[in-house]
Structures are given as structure tokens and as C-alpha cells.
Amino acid sequence: MPRTIAIGDIHGCSDALLSLLLAIDPTPEDTIITLGDYVDKGHDSKGVLDILAELSGRCRLIPILGNHEEQMLQARNDKAELKWWMEFGGTTTIDSYGSSGLIDLIPEEHFQFVESCVNWFETDTHFFTHGNYDSDLPLDQQDGRTLRWLSMRDFVPKPHCSGKIAVVGHTPQPEVLNLGHLICLDTGCAYGGKLTAMNMRSGEVWQASSGVRKCRVI
């Protein structure tokens, strides 16, 4: 049976991502939704984008745009935005391409992948976005600041008007947070925690840590 699997914030942890994908073993019938923040913080943002580009040829990949990808795009042609991004975590991303400060080292295909990311995605039972949401607004009326920048430290949203379960990242948790109407899959891989994936139909959970060559299935 085709699976719908969501993966939390990766933040440059390419080794943890590889461990998860090895355990999940995606098929062409599967849909994998990555919840944003592929770059910054961890040591191998380049590797993460390479892996995701390859993954898009193995299954149906739905990449959500995170606030760090938004900064990456804004930094491309704006020196002030580049400076801000570097201070916010972009240094580690550019370092993974070979030299700090030279954004031109990032290949066009990686920018194209980031530009292809979507603000949100929904199924019959769930919707997926990076950061937060306004419970009273349809998904196509949500603003980018709420979807990408606001966290659950700003506010914990109520059940969405669609009646669907929200699946988000962006707010690191020690373990998967499940409030019934909302699931947060950011378990802080880049901060010494784990990278988490969840099968939205069965509830099966996979977790991997950066620097550890194994994956735990819950």
C-alpha cells in the first residue's frame, strides 16, 4: 500500500537523512513530505540537497519551504540579505560547498530545487507546513510569515477549520509532539537530537541521529 511519510527539519544532517531513507526504503508509489529547513546549522547542507534531488526520482517528493530556504533565496541577489543569512546559519551551508562567503558556489540546480518547494501540502486527513498556521484561515489564505517563521513558542494553534491534522516542524521538541490536532516532527537533529520521519497512516516512526549509523523504529 502506498505510504505518506513526513520528515522533520533536516538542517544539514545528511548522514541522519541517509539512515532514515535506508530504513524507509521509498518506493515510486510512496509520497514523502519534507517539512523544510534542509540547510544551515548542520555540516552538510550540500549533501542534503543532493540527496533530496535524487529522492525526487525515486518517489513522489513534496518539499515544503522552510524559513532557512527562504533566507537562502533572498540572499542570492542581495548583499544585506546575504549578511543576515550568514549570521543566521548560512555560513555552515556555504562552507559545505567549499568556502565561506561565496554564495556563487551553490549550483543552479540547488537553487532550482529550493525554488520548487511549496508553502503547504494536504491530503484527505492531514496538512503539512513548516512552522505554524492560522486555525481560522483556509490554507490558500495563509501568509508566509505564519507558515514559515512563527513557531509554537509564539502560539500553539487550535484545530484547523478544515478538520485535518496539522503536521509541522520548526519548533524543536525532545520527542515527537502529538496534540491530537497537531503533530510536530522537529526533534532537533542539528542540536544533538534526532531526525524523525512518520508514516501518517500507520503512525510508524523512524528516528536517526547525526553521526550514528543506525535508525531506530518506534
BAROKOL-935736 format. One record per residue (C-alpha): chain; x, y, z. Coordinates in Angstrom, 3 decimals. Layout:
<nodes>
+------+----------+----------+----------+
: vofi :        X :        Y :        Z :
+------+----------+----------+----------+
:    A :        X :        Y :        Z :
...
+------+----------+----------+----------+
</nodes>
This chain:
<nodes>
+------+----------+----------+----------+
: vofi :        X :        Y :        Z :
+------+----------+----------+----------+
:    A :    0.000 :    0.000 :    0.000 :
:    A :    1.378 :    3.456 :   -0.876 :
:    A :    2.684 :    5.346 :    2.140 :
:    A :    2.578 :    9.028 :    3.052 :
:    A :    5.630 :    9.839 :    5.172 :
:    A :    6.642 :   13.190 :    6.644 :
:    A :   10.216 :   14.061 :    7.646 :
:    A :   11.053 :   16.832 :   10.118 :
:    A :   13.726 :   19.544 :    9.963 :
:    A :   16.987 :   18.148 :    8.491 :
:    A :   19.279 :   21.194 :    8.869 :
:    A :   22.303 :   19.821 :    7.031 :
:    A :   22.321 :   16.405 :    8.761 :
:    A :   22.882 :   14.354 :    5.619 :
:    A :   24.048 :   11.237 :    7.471 :
:    A :   20.861 :   11.088 :    9.558 :
:    A :   18.775 :   11.610 :    6.412 :
:    A :   20.564 :    8.742 :    4.654 :
:    A :   19.976 :    6.467 :    7.652 :
:    A :   16.263 :    7.284 :    7.633 :
:    A :   15.877 :    6.707 :    3.904 :
:    A :   17.745 :    3.415 :    4.101 :
:    A :   15.263 :    2.240 :    6.750 :
:    A :   12.187 :    3.647 :    4.989 :
:    A :   13.251 :    2.336 :    1.547 :
:    A :   10.922 :    4.601 :   -0.503 :
:    A :    9.085 :    3.146 :   -3.485 :
:    A :    7.701 :    5.002 :   -6.523 :
:    A :    4.200 :    4.712 :   -5.008 :
:    A :    5.181 :    6.473 :   -1.755 :
:    A :    4.725 :   10.170 :   -1.036 :
:    A :    7.404 :   11.757 :    1.147 :
:    A :    6.821 :   15.246 :    2.508 :
:    A :    9.869 :   17.042 :    3.852 :
:    A :    8.839 :   19.810 :    6.235 :
:    A :   11.510 :   22.395 :    5.388 :
:    A :   14.800 :   23.662 :    6.819 :
:    A :   17.090 :   21.461 :    4.766 :
:    A :   20.033 :   23.863 :    5.078 :
:    A :   22.022 :   25.665 :    7.816 :
:    A :   23.142 :   24.526 :   11.288 :
:    A :   24.432 :   21.059 :   10.330 :
:    A :   27.668 :   20.374 :    8.472 :
:    A :   26.412 :   19.107 :    5.093 :
:    A :   23.605 :   21.169 :    3.575 :
:    A :   25.024 :   20.443 :    0.117 :
:    A :   24.721 :   16.728 :    0.768 :
:    A :   21.138 :   17.095 :    1.971 :
:    A :   20.087 :   18.916 :   -1.209 :
:    A :   21.869 :   16.312 :   -3.332 :
:    A :   20.038 :   13.509 :   -1.508 :
:    A :   16.649 :   15.208 :   -1.855 :
:    A :   17.195 :   15.830 :   -5.564 :
:    A :   17.966 :   12.131 :   -6.012 :
:    A :   14.996 :   11.140 :   -3.854 :
:    A :   12.629 :   13.049 :   -6.140 :
:    A :   13.407 :   10.470 :   -8.812 :
:    A :   12.577 :    7.518 :   -6.527 :
:    A :    9.200 :    8.548 :   -5.115 :
:    A :    6.716 :   11.403 :   -5.054 :
:    A :    8.631 :   14.040 :   -3.082 :
:    A :    6.795 :   17.099 :   -1.725 :
:    A :    9.387 :   19.549 :   -0.352 :
:    A :    7.973 :   22.269 :    1.917 :
:    A :    9.731 :   25.641 :    2.013 :
:    A :   11.290 :   26.472 :    5.386 :
:    A :   12.369 :   29.861 :    6.692 :
:    A :   16.040 :   28.952 :    6.158 :
:    A :   15.403 :   28.191 :    2.478 :
:    A :   13.542 :   31.477 :    2.182 :
:    A :   16.618 :   33.257 :    3.531 :
:    A :   18.866 :   31.339 :    1.138 :
:    A :   16.807 :   32.515 :   -1.836 :
:    A :   16.717 :   36.109 :   -0.627 :
:    A :   20.488 :   36.090 :   -0.067 :
:    A :   21.184 :   35.117 :   -3.662 :
:    A :   20.978 :   38.657 :   -5.088 :
:    A :   21.019 :   40.916 :   -2.033 :
:    A :   24.193 :   41.632 :   -0.043 :
:    A :   22.263 :   42.758 :    3.032 :
:    A :   20.166 :   39.584 :    2.970 :
:    A :   23.344 :   37.533 :    2.451 :
:    A :   24.909 :   39.081 :    5.552 :
:    A :   21.785 :   38.350 :    7.584 :
:    A :   21.625 :   34.767 :    6.309 :
:    A :   25.286 :   34.183 :    7.152 :
:    A :   24.653 :   35.329 :   10.701 :
:    A :   21.551 :   33.140 :   10.938 :
:    A :   23.250 :   29.882 :    9.902 :
:    A :   24.111 :   30.346 :    6.243 :
:    A :   27.840 :   30.151 :    6.937 :
:    A :   27.624 :   26.412 :    7.533 :
:    A :   25.655 :   25.963 :    4.329 :
:    A :   28.172 :   27.823 :    2.157 :
:    A :   31.041 :   26.055 :    3.940 :
:    A :   29.593 :   22.737 :    2.769 :
:    A :   30.219 :   23.891 :   -0.836 :
:    A :   33.857 :   24.706 :   -0.113 :
:    A :   34.316 :   28.308 :    1.018 :
:    A :   32.541 :   30.605 :    3.460 :
:    A :   31.005 :   33.726 :    1.972 :
:    A :   30.943 :   32.664 :   -1.686 :
:    A :   27.285 :   32.041 :   -2.420 :
:    A :   28.119 :   31.633 :   -6.119 :
:    A :   29.497 :   28.180 :   -5.245 :
:    A :   25.939 :   26.919 :   -4.748 :
:    A :   24.938 :   25.303 :   -8.067 :
:    A :   21.919 :   26.453 :  -10.026 :
:    A :   20.209 :   23.083 :   -9.636 :
:    A :   20.179 :   23.502 :   -5.863 :
:    A :   18.573 :   26.925 :   -6.140 :
:    A :   16.061 :   25.430 :   -8.573 :
:    A :   15.207 :   22.719 :   -6.069 :
:    A :   14.655 :   25.285 :   -3.319 :
:    A :   12.543 :   27.408 :   -5.670 :
:    A :   10.375 :   24.343 :   -6.349 :
:    A :    9.454 :   23.997 :   -2.663 :
:    A :    5.821 :   24.620 :   -1.749 :
:    A :    4.230 :   26.530 :    1.129 :
:    A :    1.968 :   23.679 :    2.214 :
:    A :    0.541 :   20.348 :    1.136 :
:    A :   -2.598 :   18.471 :    2.130 :
:    A :   -4.119 :   15.000 :    1.935 :
:    A :   -7.621 :   13.867 :    2.823 :
:    A :   -6.682 :   13.680 :    6.500 :
:    A :   -3.610 :   15.877 :    7.116 :
:    A :   -1.970 :   19.099 :    6.033 :
:    A :    1.740 :   19.862 :    6.170 :
:    A :    3.635 :   23.105 :    6.566 :
:    A :    6.890 :   24.244 :    8.085 :
:    A :    6.140 :   26.444 :   11.052 :
:    A :    2.637 :   27.335 :   12.159 :
:    A :   -0.836 :   28.208 :   10.857 :
:    A :   -3.871 :   30.358 :   11.479 :
:    A :   -6.607 :   27.962 :   12.573 :
:    A :   -9.374 :   30.154 :   11.100 :
:    A :   -7.987 :   30.578 :    7.575 :
:    A :   -8.004 :   28.134 :    4.637 :
:    A :   -4.517 :   27.022 :    3.642 :
:    A :   -4.511 :   29.072 :    0.442 :
:    A :   -5.075 :   32.234 :    2.518 :
:    A :   -2.229 :   31.686 :    5.000 :
:    A :    0.663 :   34.169 :    4.908 :
:    A :    4.316 :   33.220 :    4.583 :
:    A :    5.332 :   34.671 :    7.943 :
:    A :    2.899 :   32.419 :    9.770 :
:    A :    3.698 :   29.324 :    7.708 :
:    A :    7.498 :   29.652 :    7.882 :
:    A :    8.574 :   31.950 :   10.704 :
:    A :    6.111 :   31.721 :   13.581 :
:    A :    6.730 :   28.839 :   15.933 :
:    A :    4.784 :   27.227 :   18.723 :
:    A :    6.708 :   29.453 :   21.088 :
:    A :    4.698 :   32.307 :   19.566 :
:    A :    1.414 :   30.447 :   19.989 :
:    A :    0.046 :   26.923 :   19.894 :
:    A :   -2.669 :   26.903 :   17.219 :
:    A :   -6.123 :   25.485 :   17.745 :
:    A :   -7.536 :   22.757 :   15.478 :
:    A :   -7.673 :   23.956 :   11.886 :
:    A :  -11.013 :   24.896 :   10.333 :
:    A :  -10.569 :   22.111 :    7.757 :
:    A :  -10.743 :   19.489 :   10.492 :
:    A :   -7.478 :   17.999 :    9.222 :
:    A :   -4.487 :   17.168 :   11.432 :
:    A :   -1.585 :   19.611 :   11.075 :
:    A :    1.961 :   18.261 :   10.676 :
:    A :    4.718 :   20.836 :   11.244 :
:    A :    8.385 :   21.271 :   12.084 :
:    A :   10.305 :   24.431 :   13.059 :
:    A :    9.857 :   24.189 :   16.855 :
:    A :   12.400 :   21.672 :   18.231 :
:    A :   10.983 :   19.115 :   20.659 :
:    A :   12.788 :   16.435 :   22.700 :
:    A :   10.419 :   13.856 :   21.171 :
:    A :    7.544 :   13.882 :   18.683 :
:    A :    4.830 :   16.214 :   19.946 :
:    A :    1.308 :   14.925 :   19.282 :
:    A :   -1.541 :   17.156 :   20.434 :
:    A :   -4.178 :   15.243 :   18.521 :
:    A :   -4.947 :   18.076 :   16.098 :
:    A :   -1.231 :   18.861 :   15.574 :
:    A :    1.950 :   16.812 :   15.257 :
:    A :    5.415 :   18.395 :   15.412 :
:    A :    8.225 :   16.317 :   13.888 :
:    A :   11.163 :   18.646 :   14.564 :
:    A :   13.183 :   16.692 :   17.119 :
:    A :   16.323 :   18.828 :   16.897 :
:    A :   18.713 :   16.736 :   14.805 :
:    A :   21.148 :   19.629 :   14.323 :
:    A :   21.122 :   20.339 :   18.068 :
:    A :   22.128 :   16.872 :   19.236 :
:    A :   18.633 :   15.398 :   18.907 :
:    A :   17.163 :   13.154 :   16.239 :
:    A :   15.804 :   13.369 :   12.714 :
:    A :   12.264 :   11.977 :   12.677 :
:    A :   10.011 :   10.531 :    9.988 :
:    A :    6.403 :    9.372 :   10.457 :
:    A :    4.058 :    7.251 :    8.370 :
:    A :    0.874 :    9.292 :    8.547 :
:    A :   -1.415 :    6.295 :    8.011 :
:    A :    0.112 :    3.763 :   10.429 :
:    A :    1.821 :    6.102 :   12.893 :
:    A :    5.129 :    4.231 :   12.476 :
:    A :    8.088 :    6.433 :   13.400 :
:    A :   11.733 :    6.262 :   12.294 :
:    A :   14.483 :    8.240 :   14.046 :
:    A :   18.178 :    8.708 :   13.321 :
:    A :   20.893 :   10.824 :   14.918 :
:    A :   23.704 :   12.625 :   13.127 :
:    A :   26.958 :   10.717 :   13.458 :
:    A :   25.217 :    7.436 :   14.355 :
:    A :   24.971 :    4.837 :   11.594 :
:    A :   21.686 :    3.289 :   12.588 :
:    A :   17.998 :    4.094 :   12.598 :
:    A :   15.522 :    3.437 :   15.383 :
:    A :   11.994 :    2.361 :   14.509 :
:    A :    9.254 :    3.097 :   17.029 :
+------+----------+----------+----------+
</nodes>
